[in-house]
């Protein structure tokens, strides 16, 4: 059996858990809470809330946050761990924490309604997040190729 010193990877483990906790918070509380609140508001007005085809801008905004966070999950988590294993778990923790901090303000920059979304504002989060993932990828590849030759 190969011995694995988990203490060397405490930072990336915590970052990974926080990211998943953040996504589940968005999914279970923000998305479901918005759905329940809107259904109640619609019912009070005597209308039917159509979750998937109603095009309610507030619901669409929450869905976008959840979906965007979910679609970024694989590139972030995989590259975080590749970088952590091949380059530095310390810097993986620092950059991973920064990434999560940026993702946490994404819903605020997106806004409550999709029609009010400002792509320049949202890019203040997305561009640095892409840069972090790219840093993870490039640094990992450099280390891997240096060790090949």
N, C-alpha and C positions, 0 to 999 in steps of 0.2 A: 504494500500500500504506500502510495506517495504521500509524504507529509506536506501539508499545506498550512502555511502560517497566515491565518486569517487576519492577524493584527497588521500585516503589511497592507491590507486592503480595506481597513476599517472605513477610511474616507469614501472611496468609491462605493462601498456597500451602503453607507448612509445616504450618499447622493442618489443612488438607484432607488432606495426605499422611499426617500422623500419625493422623487419624481413620480413614482407610482402612486403614492399617497395623494399627491397634487392632482393627478389625472383622475383618480377615483373620486376625489372631492368634487371635481368639476362634473364628472359623470353622474354621481349619485346625489349630490346635494344641489349644485347649481342648475344642472339640466333638468333633473326631476322636479326640483322645487319650482322652477320657472313654469314647467309644464302644468303642475298642479295648481299654481296660482292663476295662470291664464285660463285654465279650464273652469275654475271657480268664477273668475271675472266674466267669462263668456256666458256661463250659466245664469249669473245674476242679471245679465242683459237679455236673457232668453235666447241666446245664440249657442250654436254647437261649435266647440273648439276642435278643429281638425288638425291634429298634431303634425301630420306629414304633408298635407296638401293645402293647408290653410294660408301659408305664406305670411304668418305673423312675424314681423321684423325682429321682435325681441327674442322669439324662440329661435329664429334663424341665426341670430347673433350668438346665442348660447351654443347652439349646435355647431356653429363654425369654430368656436373656441375649443370645444371638446374634440371635434374631428381633427382640427389642425394639431392639437396637442398629441392626439393619437397617431397621426401620420408621421409626426416628427419623432415619435418614441423609438422606433427601430433604429434609425440612423444615429440618434443620440446615445442610446444605451449600448449598442454594439460598438460604436467607435470609442465611447468612454472606457469600455472594458479592454478593448484592444490597446488603447493608449496606456491604460493603467498597467496592463501586463507587460507591455513591450517598452514603454518609455518611462513613465513616472506616475506612481499612484498619488503622490503629493500634488503634482500639477493637474492630474485628472480630477482630484477633489476640488481644487481651486477653480478650474475652468468649468467643471460640472456644476458647482455651486453657483457660479456666475450665470451659467445657462439657465438653471432653475429660477434664479432671481429675475432674469429677463422674461422667461416664460410666464412668471407670475404676474407681470405687469401687462402682458399681452391682452387679457380681457379688458383691462382699463383703457388701453389705447384703441382697441377695436370699437368700444362703445356699446351702448345698450341696444342699439338698432343697427341693422346691416346697412340701411340707407345712409346712416350718419358716419359710416366707416371712412376713414381717411387713410389711403394706402401709404402715404408718406409717414404718417404717425405709426402705423403698424410696422413699417420697415425699420423703425428704430429698435424693434425687438428682433424681427426675422433676420435682418442682415448680420448683426453680431452673433446670433445663434448659428447661422450658416457658417460664419467664420470660425467659430469654436469647433464645429464638427469637421470643417476642412483642416483645421490645425491638428485635430486628433488623427485624421486620415494621413495627412502628409508626414507628420512626425513619426507615426507608426511605420509607414512605408520606408522612410529614411533609415530608421533603426533596423528594420528587417533586411533591407538591401545592403546596408553596411556590413551586416553579419554574414551575408552570403558570400561576399568577396574578400 
